[in-house]
Amino acid sequence: MARLLSDAVALTERQQLVRSNIREICADFDREYWRRRADEGAYPKEFVDALADHGWMGILLPAEYGGAGMGTRETVVMMEEIAANGGGFSAAQAVHGGVYNSVPIVEYASEEIKDDLLPDVAAGETSIQAFGLTEPNAGSDSTAIETRAQKEGDEYVINGQKIWTSRVDVSDYIVLVARTTPRADVDKRTRGISMFLVDLADAHEQGALEMEPIPKSASDFVHSFELWFDDLRVPESNLIGVEGDGFYQVLDGLNEERLVIAAECIGLGRLALERAVEYATDREVFDRPIGTNQAIQHPLAEAYARLQAAKQLTYNAADRAASDEDVDLGAYANAAKFLAADAAYEAADAAVQTHGGFGIATEYDVERYFREARLTRLVPITQQLALNYIGENVLGLSRSY
Ligand SMILES: Cc1cc2nc3c(=O)[nH]c(=O)nc-3n(C[C@H](O)[C@H](O)[C@H](O)COP(=O)(O)OP(=O)(O)OC[C@H]3O[C@@H](n4cnc5c(N)ncnc54)[C@H](O)[C@@H]3O)c2cc1C
């Protein structure tokens, strides 16, 4: 079977190059590899190392730091292929932080930090896989964060709690978002928030960081943690950007990142659909392949149509992000993420149904895809919050929060 949705959009030469190289790397990691990682809950280090060896962890880093100097148009291809070639959404998530958390560093960190850190990140020798924003009382409403960073001499002292922080166990640094001014003391709730680069080995050495993994039912080999910071001392030179402007720095680039997450959902949907078509062709019941039945065929055809629509919107928006056009990228990015997550969910659900009882057997993998597809409707923002953006900013309806 030709790879599904390969011709859904016309690719540039550079995009084709990314696609063929990522497919080549993925070919060394078969279904058995991913199934074992999921069973053992073990981070796919060999896979991430292989990507790093080929320079892909630095896809977004400028060439002057040893990166590939590419942008969103190429990153959507990379991440869709990683998900589609057997690893699913979790494989993309295992890589995602390492690619994206250096973006604010490039944009806002001091020249010293950039020169020190980024060449090693591009070479895959140092990782900034973790990003800590969400707290027990601040998820969708991220300006409600309470973790405090207080200036003392030439240091910041950080106290507070984070939740759902992913990949802290496989990261050298975390990009941490904390309040330098309490919410009650700022005129706008988006102000008074700052971004810090925290060396995790140093935090452990200080005895200022405790972490507990969160037991969960999706994304088996990417772990998320609850973190407690107790008088963590961070040099003031590790402030990223301007004190108090951290929330705006988080927002910058968020839409392009959201398009890449949409592409990861599309990759997962493709994977689920390909497995379902394979099974529908091979499995015979009542002396004929089950794929002959329209009750099996139509949900798969519908999933294909939905994935194709989501892919066209995502890639079109990635093209527009790369152009000089003045477009509301938020409208595209939120619509793309919403449609892609739903399309992945429909595809994975149809794949489970197509497999009958084997739909829940780990041996066939589709149960893992289904759990991951459910997760895509929750992260990094929920479907409702994506719709809130469209309702308020595109349709001009009143704000619900
Ligand atoms: C596996 C996983 C990995 C994660 N990794 C990270 C990470 O690395 N770093 C990090 O900082 N965070 C991470 N997160 C956190 C994630 O970004 C949040 O879970 C997400 O933003 C939703 O926040 P919440 O869970 O607090 O839900 P809540 O904000 O409590 O929302 C609960 C429900 O209410 C709905 N809701 C709330 N307000 C409105 C409204 N105004 N209109 C309509 N509906 C509304 C929401 O859509 C949702 O359905 C991760 C989460 C998961 C599950």
The ligand as an SDF file (V2000), in Angstrom:
LIG
                    3D

 53 58  0  0  0  0  0  0  0  0999 V2000
    0.5290   13.8920   29.3000 C   0  0  0  0  0  0  0  0  0  0  0  0
    0.6060   15.3610   29.6010 C   0  0  0  0  0  0  0  0  0  0  0  0
    1.8080   16.0420   29.4040 C   0  0  0  0  0  0  0  0  0  0  0  0
    1.9100   17.3950   29.7310 C   0  0  0  0  0  0  0  0  0  0  0  0
    3.1220   18.0210   29.6240 N   0  0  0  0  0  0  0  0  0  0  0  0
    3.2520   19.3000   30.0700 C   0  0  0  0  0  0  0  0  0  0  0  0
    4.5460   19.9180   30.1350 C   0  0  0  0  0  0  0  0  0  0  0  0
    5.5600   19.3210   29.7330 O   0  0  0  0  0  0  0  0  0  0  0  0
    4.6370   21.1850   30.6460 N   0  0  0  0  0  0  0  0  0  0  0  0
    3.5430   21.8650   31.1050 C   0  0  0  0  0  0  0  0  0  0  0  0
    3.6940   23.0090   31.5420 O   0  0  0  0  0  0  0  0  0  0  0  0
    2.3020   21.3100   31.0320 N   0  0  0  0  0  0  0  0  0  0  0  0
    2.1340   20.0510   30.5560 C   0  0  0  0  0  0  0  0  0  0  0  0
    0.8820   19.4530   30.5320 N   0  0  0  0  0  0  0  0  0  0  0  0
   -0.2800   20.1880   31.0410 C   0  0  0  0  0  0  0  0  0  0  0  0
   -1.3030   20.5800   29.9830 C   0  0  0  0  0  0  0  0  0  0  0  0
   -0.8230   21.6620   29.2360 O   0  0  0  0  0  0  0  0  0  0  0  0
   -2.6260   20.8780   30.7250 C   0  0  0  0  0  0  0  0  0  0  0  0
   -3.1090   19.6420   31.2230 O   0  0  0  0  0  0  0  0  0  0  0  0
   -3.6520   21.5470   29.8430 C   0  0  0  0  0  0  0  0  0  0  0  0
   -3.2660   22.8650   29.5690 O   0  0  0  0  0  0  0  0  0  0  0  0
   -5.0400   21.5770   30.5030 C   0  0  0  0  0  0  0  0  0  0  0  0
   -4.9710   22.0840   31.8050 O   0  0  0  0  0  0  0  0  0  0  0  0
   -5.6560   21.3020   33.0230 P   0  0  0  0  0  0  0  0  0  0  0  0
   -5.2730   19.8620   32.9000 O   0  0  0  0  0  0  0  0  0  0  0  0
   -5.2950   22.0000   34.2850 O   0  0  0  0  0  0  0  0  0  0  0  0
   -7.2050   21.4220   32.7780 O   0  0  0  0  0  0  0  0  0  0  0  0
   -8.1560   22.5810   33.3680 P   0  0  0  0  0  0  0  0  0  0  0  0
   -7.6180   23.9160   33.0150 O   0  0  0  0  0  0  0  0  0  0  0  0
   -8.4230   22.2950   34.8020 O   0  0  0  0  0  0  0  0  0  0  0  0
   -9.4870   22.3420   32.5440 O   0  0  0  0  0  0  0  0  0  0  0  0
  -10.3920   21.2720   32.8720 C   0  0  0  0  0  0  0  0  0  0  0  0
  -11.4950   21.2210   31.8090 C   0  0  0  0  0  0  0  0  0  0  0  0
  -12.2650   22.4420   31.8180 O   0  0  0  0  0  0  0  0  0  0  0  0
  -12.2950   23.0080   30.5180 C   0  0  0  0  0  0  0  0  0  0  0  0
  -12.3310   24.4840   30.6220 N   0  0  0  0  0  0  0  0  0  0  0  0
  -11.6860   25.2740   31.5280 C   0  0  0  0  0  0  0  0  0  0  0  0
  -11.9540   26.5700   31.2840 N   0  0  0  0  0  0  0  0  0  0  0  0
  -12.7780   26.6160   30.2030 C   0  0  0  0  0  0  0  0  0  0  0  0
  -13.4070   27.6730   29.4590 C   0  0  0  0  0  0  0  0  0  0  0  0
  -13.2450   28.9520   29.7660 N   0  0  0  0  0  0  0  0  0  0  0  0
  -14.1670   27.3070   28.4060 N   0  0  0  0  0  0  0  0  0  0  0  0
  -14.3680   26.0110   28.0750 C   0  0  0  0  0  0  0  0  0  0  0  0
  -13.8020   24.9820   28.7420 N   0  0  0  0  0  0  0  0  0  0  0  0
  -13.0210   25.2900   29.7900 C   0  0  0  0  0  0  0  0  0  0  0  0
  -11.0070   22.5230   29.8490 C   0  0  0  0  0  0  0  0  0  0  0  0
  -11.0920   22.5740   28.4320 O   0  0  0  0  0  0  0  0  0  0  0  0
  -10.9350   21.0910   30.3890 C   0  0  0  0  0  0  0  0  0  0  0  0
  -11.7500   20.2440   29.6330 O   0  0  0  0  0  0  0  0  0  0  0  0
    0.7600   18.1050   30.1850 C   0  0  0  0  0  0  0  0  0  0  0  0
   -0.4490   17.4180   30.3490 C   0  0  0  0  0  0  0  0  0  0  0  0
   -0.5360   16.0600   30.0850 C   0  0  0  0  0  0  0  0  0  0  0  0
   -1.8500   15.3620   30.2970 C   0  0  0  0  0  0  0  0  0  0  0  0
  1  2  1  0
  2  3  1  0
  2 52  2  0
  3  4  2  0
  4  5  1  0
  4 50  1  0
  5  6  2  0
  6  7  1  0
  6 13  1  0
  7  8  2  0
  7  9  1  0
  9 10  1  0
 10 11  2  0
 10 12  1  0
 12 13  2  0
 13 14  1  0
 14 15  1  0
 14 50  1  0
 15 16  1  0
 16 17  1  0
 16 18  1  0
 18 19  1  0
 18 20  1  0
 20 21  1  0
 20 22  1  0
 22 23  1  0
 23 24  1  0
 24 25  2  0
 24 26  1  0
 24 27  1  0
 27 28  1  0
 28 29  2  0
 28 30  1  0
 28 31  1  0
 31 32  1  0
 32 33  1  0
 33 34  1  0
 33 48  1  0
 34 35  1  0
 35 36  1  0
 35 46  1  0
 36 37  1  0
 36 45  1  0
 37 38  2  0
 38 39  1  0
 39 40  1  0
 39 45  2  0
 40 41  1  0
 40 42  2  0
 42 43  1  0
 43 44  2  0
 44 45  1  0
 46 47  1  0
 46 48  1  0
 48 49  1  0
 50 51  2  0
 51 52  1  0
 52 53  1  0
M  END
$$$$
